[in-house]
Amino acid sequence: MKPHDGMYIDGDWRPAAGTETIAVVNPADEQVFAAVPAGTADDVDAAVRAARTAFPGWAATAPADRAARIAALRDVLAARRDEIAETVAAELGAPLAFAQAVHADLPIKVAGSYAQLAATHAFEERIGNSTVFHEPVGVVGAITPWNYPLHQIVAKVAPALAAGCTVVLKPAEDTPLVAQLFAEAVHEAGLPAGVFNLVTGLGPVAGQALAAHAGVDLVSFTGSTAVGKQIAATAGAAVKRVALELGGKSANVILPTADLARAVNVGVANVMSNTGQTCSAWTRMLVHRDRYEEAVALAAAAAAKYVPGERIGPVVNAKQQARVRGYIEKGIAEGARLVAGGPEAPRPLGYWVSPTIFADVTPEMTIAQEEIFGPVLSMLSYEDEDDALRIANGTVYGLAGAVWAGEEAEAVAFARRMETGQVDINGGRFNPVAPFGGYKQSGVGRELGPHGLTEYLQTKSLQF
């Protein structure tokens, strides 16, 4: 797509308040191929004002009519599926087939789910002698990450629109083009002016201005735990609602009765997906000591199939490449056994990282505690189920996880004791309408499905 040199505010593209721009770089070859405006506090203010003006009318729109607009948006996104995939492949570095299947198709499905929910959700209910109304919160400031750029946009914007909220979006600076494409789709779908607004820019400038703006009623942020804490503090000063989807260090627990080969292969695939740039990735694999070495051999063989440039792409930028390689060096320094990959870049140009597997990882090691956000798997052994549970729950995070066992009931019993928001049982597939979010420092609130919709609603009761 051709980049826009302005902001999408109040139903039209308008010039940016400032003159600074942000270069868009292809991480596969380090080439700058586009630029977008770097938004300022003035751009954010204009967008929030437009959203506030549009809010009463959109909130009063019948849910069926809101559903029809979201369905139209879904249809536009579906018609531009190939363009979405090509755009994400260029600015994120994702292999094209993965960009089509995940980065394009998943947000289309999520948009469709909210078109249906907007039409069917019970926005009022009777409780005793009270009628309880579920009303839109107001203006939403949505701040989205680069790792699943369109999915994260849709996962915030679609439920906000379904609820009757208006939105100002600040997308990640590394992947702004697909956000501009989304704004084009919003325009083509015929949403009223000001209901959706887009400001591209840097987090410390545009993102901070959006989180702090008095005209924003709820801030929805996905990204690192460190930045999430800053946003929560900013919003808390104004007693402003927040929804935070933050970091993870998810455990993939393989119980002794499991199909080991399948569990290991699926587990490695999960970590390598999107080049490891997934907050819910199962980056800690826990295997019983009696089958540990067998699992390590299987994992090393599986990792060898992920050839950079073929089945796996680069990480998003030079900073992320240095960060991930630094964690690999830290793992070696702390005594973990390197069985695949390593810190050396596998290709001379681009932000590439070798798919890496560590064995003999202990729970206190840095690579077992901190989110790496790259194609790096830590393998740990355990003595018994209680030991496995202690290790699985032994981080500040609690976003996702997996459990494998010969019997489903055995896996479910273990999963119920895990301190995490979502657990896949024996390779259960991703459900785009199940609630997604974390325990502990992995966040506050839930996204997707009915639970994601309720994040954007507030309740009022009338007694009579």
N, C-alpha and C positions, 0 to 999 in steps of 0.2 A: 504494500500500500504506500501511497505518497504521504509522508508525514505532514501534519498541520503545524503551522508556525504560531498558533494561538491557542487559547483555552476554549473549551466548550462550556459556555455559561448562558443560562436563560434561553436555551433553545437555539443557540447560534455559536459559530466560531468567532471569537473576538480577539483583538491583539492583546498580547501579554503586557502587563504593567511595566515589566523590566526588559532589559536587552540581553541578559545572560541566557545561554543555551546549555543543554546537556547532550553530549555526544552519545550516540548509540553504537555499541561495538559488537561485532560478531565474535563470540568467544572461541570459535573454532579456528579463526585465522587472525584475530586481533585487528581487523580492519574496521575503521569507522565508516558506517554506511548511511547514517542519518543523524539528525539532531532535532531536539524538541525544546520548547522554551522552559526555562527554569523559573517556576512560579514564585511569587513573592507573597507577603502578607496581604498586599492590596488585591492580588488575584483571588486569594482565599476569601477575603472579605466580600468581594463582588459575588463570588459563587455562593457563599452562605446567605447573602441578602436575597439572591435570586431564589434559593431553596426555601427561605422563610416566606417569601411572597407567594410561592407556589403551594406551600403546605396546606393552607385551609381548603383550597379547591380539591387537591388530590386526596386529602383525608376524607372529604365529603363524597368522593366518587364511590359509587356502589361497588362492592367487592367483585361482582361479576364483570363490571367494566374494567376494573384494574386487572382482573384475570385475562381479559381479552387483549389488553395491551402487552402483558407479559408474554402471552402466547405469540403475539405478533413479533415481539423481540426474539423469542426462541426461533421462530421461523426465519427471520433475517439472519441470525447466527448460523442456522443450519445451511442456508443458501450460500454462506460465505465460509463454509467449513474449510475448504482447501486453502483459502487465503489466510484464515486464522492459523492453520498448521504451519504454513510457510513463514508467516510472520514470527511465530514463536520459535520455530527452528532457527531463524536468522538471529534473533536477539537473545535467545537463551542457549542455543547450541544443541537443543534436543534433536535426536535422530527423527527424520520426517515421519516415519511410520508411528513412532511413539507420540509425536506431536499430534498426529491425526487421531489416534485411538484414545489418547488421554487429554491432551491440552485442548483439543477441539471438541471431541464428542462428549466428554464428561460435563463441561459447563452447559452444553446444549440440553443434556438430560436434566441437569439441576434446574435450569430455567423452566423446562417443561413441568417439573414437579411443583414449582411455585405457582405456575399458571393454574394448575389443578387445585392446589391448596388455597389460593386466594378465593376461588369459587366455592370451596366446600368447608372452609374453617368456620367454626362457631365463634363469631365475634361478640356474641352475647349469650348469657345463660341465666337460668333462674336457680337461685339457692335460697331455700326457705322463703322468707318474705322479701328477698332482695333480688333485683335484676343486676347482674354484673356485666359491665361492658368492657370489652378488650379494645382499647383505642391506640392509635399510633403514637409512638413516643414523641415524634417531631422531626427535626432535622438531624440526619445521621452523617457524621464524618467518618468515611470509610478509608482506611489506610491499608493498602495491600502489598504483599511481598512479590518477589520476582520468581520464586521457584515453580509455582503453578499460577501464572499471572492472570489468565482469563478465568480459571476456575475460582480463584479467590475473589475476583471481582464479582462474578455472578453469585457466589455463595453469600455475599453481603448485600449486593444491590437488589437481587431478585426478592428475597424475603422482606427487605425494607420496603420495596415498592408494593409488595403484596399486603403488607400491614397498613399501608397508607402513609408511610413516611416519604420525605424527600431526601435526596442524597447529594453530598459533595464527595467525590472520589479523588484521593491522592494516591496514584499507583507508584510502585517501585521505580526508581530512576533507571534501573538497568533494563527494564522491559516496558517502556511507555507506549510503544507502537500498537500493541494489541489492545491497550486501554483506549487509544484514539480510535481504533477500529470498533471497539465496543460503543463508544460515543456515537459514531456514525450509524451503528445499528439501532441505537436508541432513537436517533433522529428519524431514521427510515421507518421505524415501527410506529411513529406518530405519538410518542409520549408528550404530554403538555410541556411547554417551555418552563424551565426551572425545576422540574421534578428530578432530573438528573443533571449534574454538573461535574465537569472534569477539570482539575488543575494538576498539571505535571510539575514536578519540582523535586528538590532535595528534602530528605526527611527533617534535618535540623531547621530548615527554613519553612517550607510549605507544610510539612507534616506537623511541626510544632505549632504553627499558626492555626491549623485546623483543629488540633486537639484542645488548644487554649481558647478558641473563639467562643464568646459568650452566646452566640446565636446557634451553637451546636448543642443538641440535647443528649446525644449518645455518640460515643466514639467506639467504633469497631476496628480493632487492630489485629493483624496477623504478622508475626515476626519473632524476633529474638526475645527471650525473657528479660534481658537487660533493658531493651527499649520499652517493652511492655510495662515494666515497673515505672519508668519515667512518665509514660502516658497516663498510667493509673494515678500517679501523684499529681500530675497536672489537672486531670479531670476531677480528682478528689477534692482539690481546693475549691472547686465550684459545685461540689456535690452532684457531679455529672455522671450519668451511667456509662459504664464501659463493658465491652465484650472483648476478651483477650484470648487469642489462640496462639500459644507460645511454643517454647522448645520441647524437645523430647529426647529420651534415651531408652527407647522401648526394648523390652526383653522378649526374646523368642525362646520359650521354654519347651524343650523336647524331653518329654517324660520317657522312662525306660521302655514302655510298651508301644511307643510310637513307631511308625514306618520311618526309620532314620533317613534313608536315602531321599525320600520325598520331602521330609521336613527340612533337611539341610539344603537341598536344591531350591526349594521354594523360598527358604530363608535368605539364601545368597541373592536370588533374583530380586527379592524385596529390597535389599540394601542397595543393589546396583541400579534399581529403577530410578530414572531421572538423575543419574549420576550421583546417587546418594543424597540429593538435595530435597529430602522429604522429611518433614518434622516428625512424622509418625513411623519412620523406617525402623525396622527391628534390628538395631545396630549392636545388640548384645545377644549372642546365641548361647544358651545355657544347656549343657549336655551332661548326662550322668557320667561319672568318672569311668565306669566300666566300658562305655562305648565312645569315650571322648576322642581317642586317637583315630578311630574309624571315621568319626564325624569331621575331624580336622582334614583328613585326606580327601573326603568327599567335597568339603568346602573349597579346598585349594584347586581341585579339578574343575569345580563349577566356576570359580572365578576366572580360570584361564579362558573360558568361552567368551568373556566380555572384552573383546578387542576394541581399544579406543579408536573411534572413528567409524566403527561398524555397529556394534550392539550397544555402545555406550558413548555419550558425548562428553564435551569438556565441562568443567565447572563454569560458573557464570562470569567471573572476572579475575583479574590478577590478584586482587586482595584475597579472594576466596581460595584461589590456588595456593597462595603462600600459607594461608591458615590451615588448610587441609594437610599440606606437606609438612607443616610444623607439627601437627598432631601425630603424623606418622613417625617423625623423628623422635618425638616425645615418647611414643610407645616403645620404640627400640631402646631408648635411653633408660626407660624404667624397667626393662627386662622382659618385655613381651617377646614371644617368638614369631618372627616374620615368616609366614608360609606362602604368601603370594603378594606380588606387587612390591611397593616400597616408595621412598620419597622421590626417586628420580622421575622427571617428566618423561612420558613415553613418546612424545612428539616434540619437535623443535619449535613449532609455532602454534600458538593457541594456548588456552588455559587448561591443559590436560593433566589428569592425575591418574596414576595406575590403580586399577581395582586391587584393593589390599585386604588381606586376611591376617589377623593376629591370633595366635594361640597362646596358651599359658598366661592369659590375662587374669589378673586378680581384681576383686571388686574395688579396691582402693585406688587402682591406677587411674591416671587422668583420662585415658581413652575409654575407660569403663564408666566414668562419671560425667564427662562433659560432652555436649553435643558437637560433633565434628562437622556435620553437614557436607559429607563427601562420601565417596565409595569405599568406606572403611568398615570392616566387620571385626568386632572383638568376640572371641570365643572363650567362654568360662566353663569350668567343670563344677559340679556340685555333688554332695554326698548323698542327700536324700531330699524328699519333697520339702521339708521344712527349710533346709539349707537353700534350695532353689528359690523358695518364696522370699527368704531373707535377702538374697541377692537381687531378685527381680524388683523388690520394693525398695532397694537400698540406694536410691538416687533422689534428688530433689524434684525429679520429673514424674509425670504420670499421664502420658498422652495416649499411648496405644500399647499393643503387645500381641503375642500369639502363644497358643498352647497346643501341643501335639500329644496325642495319646491313642492307644489302641481302641479304647472305648470313649465315645463322645461324653458320656456322663463323667468319666474320670477327668477329662480335660475341662469340662464346665465347672466341676467342683474346685479345681485349682484356680481357674480364671476368676471365680467369684471372690477369691481371697487376694487377688492382685489389686493394688492401689493405682488404677489407671482407668481412663475413660472409655476405651474401646479395645476389645480383645477378639482376635480371629481364632476360631476353633478349627483345628485340622485343615487349615487353608481356606476357611470361609471367605467368600469373595466380598469385595467392597460394596456396601449398600449406600447409594447416594441420598437416601431419605432417612437413614439412621442418624441419631445425634452424634456429632463429632466434637470433641473437646476434652479437656484434661482435668486431672486432679493436681493438687499441690502447685508447683511453679510452672505447670504446663498451661495454666490459663484460668479464665473465669467465663462461664457461659458455654453455650453449645451452638454449633452451626448445622445446617442441613435439616430437611424435613420439617415436621411440625414444631420440634423443639427449637429449630433455627428461627422459625417465624415468631415464636413467642418472645424472643430476645428483643424484638422491635415493637412490642406491645406493652401498654401499662393498663392497670385495671381501675375501674370506677364502679362503685356499688350504689344503687338507689334502693332505699328501703320504703316499702309501702304495702 
